[in-house]
């Protein structure tokens, strides 16, 4: 006498395997629906990135570079970007009142940093007290370049141990981003960026992430949009309190 093997609902079943039996089980709710493939979503994101890169292909080009493209691009399209660049340059020139690194003293910190941040973004570099801190030396050099390039943002510098008594040397260099009287972002050592390989592009990315400059600002070095989709974009950390700096 033959025996029929009954299906047990709690038996192990590969729910992603396509078979007539699995289709029947799904139909009757015995096993869950097969999860959708992520491939179409990824492909759509990549296609959108390529499309956006093409549409924004003139972003970041100055007026001279736009003039060089007269034989390659539609004149009306070029003129649209020229007008945008002129308007951007006018706005930036009007707001570029800093253009240098400001050394600050503790008694003036509230006025030169906290209060000043109601007018513009203020970035403070808390430097190392040691001449052997390569990251701090590197950031000092980059700070000068950033201040010249982004004159509408105030770049300040101060020795960390003179700013906060007992500030840990291991936490230098530290970047503090102020806006409207509050710290919007802290970067504790350049390890949060690319360490001793940190570049202007990394600092510009920081400005974009906090909203100090627009992503399509012509002063910002361009990045590959499609690569950004593949690799993912690191989100800035949540706002941290001033007290966290001494941890």
Secondary structure, 3 states (H helix, E strand, C coil): CCCCCCCCCCCCCCCCCCCHHHHHHHHCCCCCCCCCCCHHHHHHHHHHHHHHHHHCCCCCCCHHHHHCCCCCCCHHHHHHHHHHHHHHHHHHHHHCCCCCEEECCHHHHHHHHHHHHHCCCEEEEEECCCCCCHHHHHHHHHHHHHHHHCCCCEEEEEEHHHHCCCCCHHHCCEEEEEECCEEEEEEECHHHCCHHHCCHHHHHHHHHHHCCCCCCCCCCCCCCHHHHHHHCCCCCCCCCCHHHHHC
